[in-house]
Amino acid sequence: MIFKISFGIFAITILSAMIHANLKAHREHGSPLVRAKNEYRPLIFLRLFFAIPLYAGLLDWLFSANKIPWSYVQMPVYMRWIGCVLVAVVGVLFWWIHLTLGSNYRSTMGLHENHKLITRGPYRIVRHPTYVAFLIVPVVLFLISANWLIGSSSFVLFLILMAVRAPIEEKELIGRFGDEYRSYMQRTNRFFPSLRRPVKPGK
């Protein structure tokens, strides 16, 4: 039961961070809260396809239905407690990212009319911290549920999201901010922190 409670806290923490940022963006920019028309169409179908096994696994685990027993694995209890610790870590990370973004948050692809380039906070470390955080989510889900179907389907889902959306978003950002964004790209990696010392703008 404690691991299911951890999942509930995990889901509420992530959703509350996203909703908070979405509402702030809506108040400042006046744009619809969900702009599915801006989303890359093939990506919508891919997300729906991989969401089916993910939600099937989650429902089976949360309601102890045991309809897909082959998806569960034997796991030491201490590893599941590590998952609970990661719940807190990822929750803090999500709030840090979304508070840094502020009204620049977008629920789908596309830029706000008066969008600002954010390079502080987690964006000093990598260009797409949100996707990095989402890639940790499958690890958390796998550990607290001990279900490989949940872990693998969520991993593929978020990996596709990263691979498809990030390059498109960067083209949009280059089109909007030009050399400013190109300079930012030279200072930071897309997903993984650089081991090199950051180069200050203008040097």
Secondary structure, 3 states (H helix, E strand, C coil): CHHHHHHHHHHHHHHHHHHHHHHHHHHHHCCCCCCHHHCCHHHHHHHHHHHHHHHHHHHHHHCCCCCCHHHECCCCHHHHHHHHHHHHHHHHHHHHHHHHHHHHCCCCCCCCCCCCCCCCHHHHCECCHHHHHHHHHHHHHHHHHCEHHHHHHHHHHHHHHHHHHHHHHHHHHHHHHCHHHHHHHHHCECCCCCCCCCCCCCC
